Amino acid sequence: MWPFTRKKSSPQQPLPPVSPGGDKAASLVEKHTGAFFGSLQQRPKWRHITAETLAAIPDDELEIAIFDIVWAMPIKSLDQSLTTLSELGIGYQTIYTTLQLETEVSNGGFQQYFYNSTRHYFPMAREGYQRLGLTTLVQIADAAKAAYDEELAMKPPQTEAPDEQLDEFMSRYEDSKVDLATDRFYAEKEAAKSARTTYIRQHPDQFFGDFRDRYK
């Protein structure tokens, strides 16, 4: 398993993109996710981070460079991913898990984020937004989590069959309070990119390290 969880409803069946808000929202989501993964494919592969390295990375590429250090590691399980993030420290936890949350939510809303295994990264992401000073995003994410947990308790999973899980997942979008939090998040998340860049520039020592052995 990659540390950045692909869109899945189960190991056997991919989850298609879901875009609350109609065609306009779908277009924005496609643009966001396409640009994000395009930047990963074209990125320089930084594997040894020093003060000189960070200084050489332009601001508009900085968060992707840090995210990619974790994303590209050959990680095989969720437990290994969480352990790796703990070992890398709060700097990598902050950048990786908040950017992961935003990409997942931009693709399928908080419903998808909390349904997928990405939900296990939520405590780190929440703490990350607090470190970034983005209290509004913390409040929105908390509201989404509370709504998701409430609706899950009222309508727990009914099937283990992969073919039926997707239909069950899609039904959770109907009249869901979670989508209200997703809409609020879309409106507020633009501040996160500059906040992450500022955080990296102000706390460079949290990102220093030679990670080349981790890719062998």
ZISUL-V399138 format. One record per residue. N is the residue number from 0. RES is the residue in one letter. PSI is psi in whole degrees, 0 to 359 (NA if undefined). NEAR is the number of other C-alpha atoms within 8 Angstrom. D_FIRST is the distance of its C-alpha to the first C-alpha in Angstrom with 1 decimal. Layout:
# ZISUL-V399138
{{N/RES/PSI/NEAR/D_FIRST} {N/RES/PSI/NEAR/D_FIRST}}
This chain:
# ZISUL-V399138
{{0/M/133/7/0.0} {1/W/150/13/3.8} {2/P/332/11/6.4} {3/F/112/7/8.2} {4/T/125/10/7.4} {5/R/168/5/9.0} {6/K/108/11/12.0} {7/K/141/10/11.5} {8/S/339/13/14.0} {9/S/167/8/12.4} {10/P/340/6/10.0} {11/Q/339/5/13.2} {12/Q/121/10/14.7} {13/P/147/9/14.0} {14/L/121/8/15.8} {15/P/157/5/18.5} {16/P/141/7/19.5} {17/V/131/8/22.0} {18/S/93/12/24.7} {19/P/140/10/27.2} {20/G/3/7/30.5} {21/G/194/7/31.4} {22/D/321/6/31.7} {23/K/314/7/32.2} {24/A/320/10/29.1} {25/A/320/12/27.1} {26/S/319/8/28.6} {27/L/319/8/27.7} {28/V/314/11/24.1} {29/E/319/9/23.9} {30/K/316/8/25.6} {31/H/307/10/23.4} {32/T/324/11/20.0} {33/G/317/8/21.5} {34/A/321/8/23.0} {35/F/307/9/19.9} {36/F/332/8/17.7} {37/G/320/8/20.9} {38/S/327/9/21.4} {39/L/319/9/18.0} {40/Q/329/6/19.0} {41/Q/2/6/22.4} {42/R/150/7/21.7} {43/P/148/5/23.1} {44/K/91/7/20.5} {45/W/126/7/21.7} {46/R/354/8/20.5} {47/H/106/10/23.6} {48/I/120/12/24.8} {49/T/178/9/28.5} {50/A/321/8/31.2} {51/E/321/7/32.2} {52/T/309/9/28.7} {53/L/321/10/28.5} {54/A/332/7/32.0} {55/A/345/6/31.3} {56/I/124/9/28.5} {57/P/153/7/30.1} {58/D/319/7/29.7} {59/D/353/6/28.2} {60/E/358/8/25.3} {61/L/311/12/24.8} {62/E/325/13/22.1} {63/I/320/9/20.0} {64/A/318/13/20.6} {65/I/316/12/19.4} {66/F/316/12/16.3} {67/D/330/10/15.4} {68/I/319/12/15.7} {69/V/313/11/12.7} {70/W/324/9/10.7} {71/A/354/7/11.4} {72/M/143/10/10.5} {73/P/76/7/8.6} {74/I/136/9/6.2} {75/K/354/8/4.6} {76/S/162/9/4.9} {77/L/316/10/6.7} {78/D/318/6/9.8} {79/Q/323/9/9.2} {80/S/312/12/8.4} {81/L/322/9/11.6} {82/T/317/8/13.5} {83/T/316/8/13.0} {84/L/321/11/14.4} {85/S/320/9/17.1} {86/E/323/6/18.0} {87/L/334/9/18.3} {88/G/177/9/20.6} {89/I/334/9/21.9} {90/G/308/11/22.3} {91/Y/322/14/18.6} {92/Q/315/14/17.7} {93/T/310/14/20.4} {94/I/313/13/19.6} {95/Y/310/11/15.8} {96/T/329/13/15.8} {97/T/320/12/19.0} {98/L/324/9/18.1} {99/Q/314/9/14.7} {100/L/314/12/16.9} {101/E/322/9/19.5} {102/T/319/11/17.4} {103/E/316/13/15.9} {104/V/323/13/19.5} {105/S/335/12/21.1} {106/N/316/12/19.2} {107/G/16/13/19.7} {108/G/178/14/21.5} {109/F/335/13/20.9} {110/Q/313/13/20.6} {111/Q/318/11/17.3} {112/Y/313/14/16.1} {113/F/339/11/17.1} {114/Y/319/10/16.2} {115/N/173/11/12.5} {116/S/350/9/10.2} {117/T/340/12/11.5} {118/R/333/9/14.6} {119/H/345/6/13.5} {120/Y/357/9/14.0} {121/F/315/10/17.5} {122/P/320/7/19.6} {123/M/319/10/18.6} {124/A/317/13/19.1} {125/R/314/11/22.4} {126/E/326/9/23.6} {127/G/314/14/22.7} {128/Y/326/14/24.9} {129/Q/317/10/27.6} {130/R/326/8/27.5} {131/L/353/10/27.9} {132/G/20/7/30.8} {133/L/70/11/29.6} {134/T/329/8/31.0} {135/T/319/7/31.3} {136/L/325/11/27.6} {137/V/313/11/27.2} {138/Q/319/8/29.8} {139/I/316/11/28.3} {140/A/320/11/24.8} {141/D/319/8/26.5} {142/A/320/10/28.5} {143/A/317/14/25.5} {144/K/317/10/23.8} {145/A/317/8/27.2} {146/A/318/10/27.8} {147/Y/313/12/24.4} {148/D/320/8/25.0} {149/E/314/8/28.6} {150/E/327/9/27.8} {151/L/322/9/25.1} {152/A/324/7/27.7} {153/M/331/6/30.2} {154/K/75/6/28.0} {155/P/160/6/25.4} {156/P/139/6/23.0} {157/Q/352/5/25.2} {158/T/151/6/23.1} {159/E/356/6/20.2} {160/A/123/6/20.9} {161/P/321/10/18.2} {162/D/334/7/21.2} {163/E/340/9/22.7} {164/Q/323/12/19.9} {165/L/315/11/20.0} {166/D/319/8/23.7} {167/E/318/10/23.5} {168/F/313/10/21.1} {169/M/329/8/23.4} {170/S/341/7/26.4} {171/R/345/9/25.2} {172/Y/348/9/26.3} {173/E/119/6/29.9} {174/D/47/5/32.1} {175/S/135/9/29.4} {176/K/339/9/30.3} {177/V/323/13/26.7} {178/D/332/13/27.5} {179/L/319/8/30.5} {180/A/323/13/28.2} {181/T/316/12/26.1} {182/D/318/9/29.3} {183/R/322/9/30.4} {184/F/318/11/27.2} {185/Y/321/9/27.6} {186/A/341/7/31.2} {187/E/347/9/30.4} {188/K/349/9/27.1} {189/E/336/7/28.8} {190/A/344/8/29.9} {191/A/321/9/26.5} {192/K/310/8/26.1} {193/S/326/7/29.4} {194/A/321/10/28.8} {195/R/317/11/25.6} {196/T/314/12/27.6} {197/T/319/8/30.5} {198/Y/315/9/28.4} {199/I/316/13/27.0} {200/R/327/7/30.6} {201/Q/342/6/32.0} {202/H/55/9/29.6} {203/P/329/10/28.8} {204/D/339/5/28.7} {205/Q/351/10/25.5} {206/F/354/12/23.7} {207/F/143/10/25.5} {208/G/155/7/23.8} {209/D/108/8/23.1} {210/F/10/9/19.4} {211/R/327/8/19.9} {212/D/338/6/19.2} {213/R/349/7/15.6} {214/Y/3/8/14.8} {215/K/NA/4/16.5}}
